[in-house]
Amino acid sequence: MDIDRRRQEAAEYRRKPRLIEDSEIPESIVKASQHFINEEKESQKEKFAFESIGRRKRKEVDYSQDLMSDRDWLRSIDEDVEDDDDDEAESRKKRRGRKERGKKRRYIGDDDDEPPKRKRASPEITSVLNKLHEALITFKTSSGKQLAGAFEQLPSRRELPDYYEIIEKPMDLNKVKRKIRDGKYRSVQDMGNDIRLLCANARKYNIDG
């Protein structure tokens, strides 16, 4: 039915078939974007710290197991991220002490007008973001279909020129990966914003395309 409808729409409106249907947008990715926001709200008061990562064995999660539901998948991510927050309280005190001592060493004559440089993401944040990105990429349905496949790499401008006319800020999971690698995401929420943009772009193209 979907194939017939696509062909009919393409013939009637003289355009290429849709890149992806609304019904094909993985619910897990949509939910994950909200999950990222919730995680950031919980961790805003404290910075991520992983001083004891090497002292404990992480829970291994098989995101590709056939019978795992979207809810189970998100719960697995949530549990893994919460494990990484266990050491925050202890390290927060140490970091706060160092920060206060650093402030005392500043001189009044310092140039306060110079805009602060944007810092790269910490290795700890990068580790969390890589884990979440990998979870999105590898998650599969019970039939073995990789849900993120349509979002991993956008078609080129030559292959789908009308997409780039409709979508102002194209986004795919490969671009998200590059931004993680380059340290451009300083929080889970930053990455979540791009995941939401990715899903919004797919919906917009389906409606306007």
Secondary structure, DSSP 8 states (H G I E B T S, - for coil): -HHHHHHHHHHHHTS---SS-GGGS-HHHHHHHHHHHHHHHHHTTS----TTGGGS------TT-TT--HHHHHHHHHHHHHHHTTTHHHHHHHHHHHHHHHHHT--TTS-TTS--------HHHHHHHHHHHHHHHH-B-TT--BTTHHHHS---TTT-HHHHHH-SS---HHHHHHHHHTT---SHHHHHHHHHHHHHHHHHHHHH-
